[in-house]
Amino acid sequence: MKCPFCGAADTQVVDSRVSEIGDNVRRRRRCSDCGKRFTTFETADLRMPQIIKQNGTREEFERGKLQSSFLKALHKRPVAAVKVDDAIEVIMQRILAQGEREIPSRQIGEMVMEELHKLDKIGYVRFASVYRSFQGVDDFRDVIRDLE
C-alpha cells in the first residue's frame, strides 16, 4: 500500500480489526520512510452478474429495479419496508451464490414471485398478473386457486 503522505511504496500493517458487522477489515498502517500512520479498509468486491433480457439484450443488474418491482406489487399493502429489503437481500444472495456471469431475467422474476408469495398474497397476484401477462379473468382464477 502506497503512503498517502510521502508516496513511498513500503508500508507496514500495525493493526488489523474486523468490523462489527464482519464485512470489512480496518488496517492501521505505518510508512517505513516518513513514519506517519494511516488507516485503510478492505472489503470484498462482489460483482452482480449481467441480466439477459427476454429480447436477448444484456444489462447491468440494478438493485433499484428489483426494489421498484416489489414496491409496485406491494403498493398500499401492510408490508414493512424492512421485510422488502430482506427479501431483496435474499434474492441478491441467491444470484451471487450461483456464481454465474449472466442470469436470465426470467429467473430473477421467479425469485421475486417466490419472495412475494411469502410476504403478501395480494402483492404476489399483482406481480404475477404483469409478469405472466395475464389475458383474462381465468388467469387470475388459476393463480388464486394455487394460493388456496
N, C-alpha and C positions, 0 to 999 in steps of 0.2 A: 504494500500500500504506500503510495507516494505521500510525503509530508505536505500538508496544505500551507505550511508556513514558509519552508525553505525549498521545497521541491525535491528533496532527497528521496531516493528510492528505497532506502533501508530504514524500516521502522519495525519496532518490536511490539508484540501484544503483551501488555502488562496484566490485564484482567479481562475475563470473558464471563458474561452472565446471560442466561436465557430469560426472556421477558416473562411476565406473569402468565400471559396467555400461552406462551410457548411457541409463538410463530416467528420470532426473530431472536437474534443474538446481538447483544451490545458488547462491543470490544473497546477497551481503553488501550490506546497505543502511545508509544514514546518514540520520537525521532532520534536516531543514533547520532545524527550530525548536530542539530541545534538543541536537542534535549527537551523540546516542547511536547506537550501531551495533547491528544485529541481523541475524539470518540467516533467510532464507525458502527454502523448497523448492518447486519447481514440477514437477508430474508430470501426465501425460496421464490424463484421466478417461475410461476406456473402459467403456462400458455394454454388458453382455451382453444379447442380445435375450430377450424373453419366450418361454416354451416353450408351444406349443399341444399339449395332451394329446390322446389318442385320442378322448375324450368331448367335446372342444371347449373344455374349460376352459383357462384360461391361468394360468401361474405363473411366478415369477421363476426364472432359471437358478441352480442351486446346484452349485458345483464338488464339494461333498461327496457329492451323489447320483451324480455321474459316477464319483468315486473309489470309492464303495461298490460300484457295478456291476463295476468292474474287480477289486476285492478279492474279491468273491464268486465271480466267474468263475475267478480265479487262486488260490483258497484252496488252500494246501499244494502249490503249483506252484513250480518253481525259477525264478521271475522276480524280478529285482532291483526294489526299490521305486523306484529312480531311473528305471528303464525305464517303469514305470507312470506316474510323474509326467511323463516326457517325452511319453508317448502322450496323456495328458490335456491337456498344453500344445498338442500338435499339433491336437487336436480343438477346443480353445478358440480357437486362432488361425484355424482354418478357419471356425468360426462367425463370428468377428469380421470376417474377410475378406469374408464375404457382404454385410455392411453392412445386413442386414435388421433390422427392429424385432421381428419374431416369426419363430420357426422351429418346424416340426413336430417333435414328439418322435421320430417315425419316422426322420427324417433324422439325428438325433443317434444313434439306435440303430444305424443303418447305419454311421456313422462309428466307433462303438465296435467293431462287428464287424470293420471293416477293420483297426483297430489291434490287436485281439486276434488276428486272423489272422496278423499279423506277429510278435507276441510269443510266442504259445503256442497250439498247435492244440487241446489239451485245453480250455483256457480258452475258446477260440473256440466249440467244440462245446457246452460248458456254457451259455455265454451265448445261443447260437443256440437251444438247446432251450427256454429260458424266453422269449426274445424272440419267437420264431416259434411259440410254443405247440405244441410237438411233441405229437402224439396217440398215436404208437406207434413201434415199432422201425424201421419203414420210413422215417420222417422222419430218424432218426439215420443210417441207411444212406445216404440221399441226401446228407446233409451230409458224411459221411466219404468217400463216393465223390468228391465235389467236391474234397476235400482232397488226394486221391491224384493 
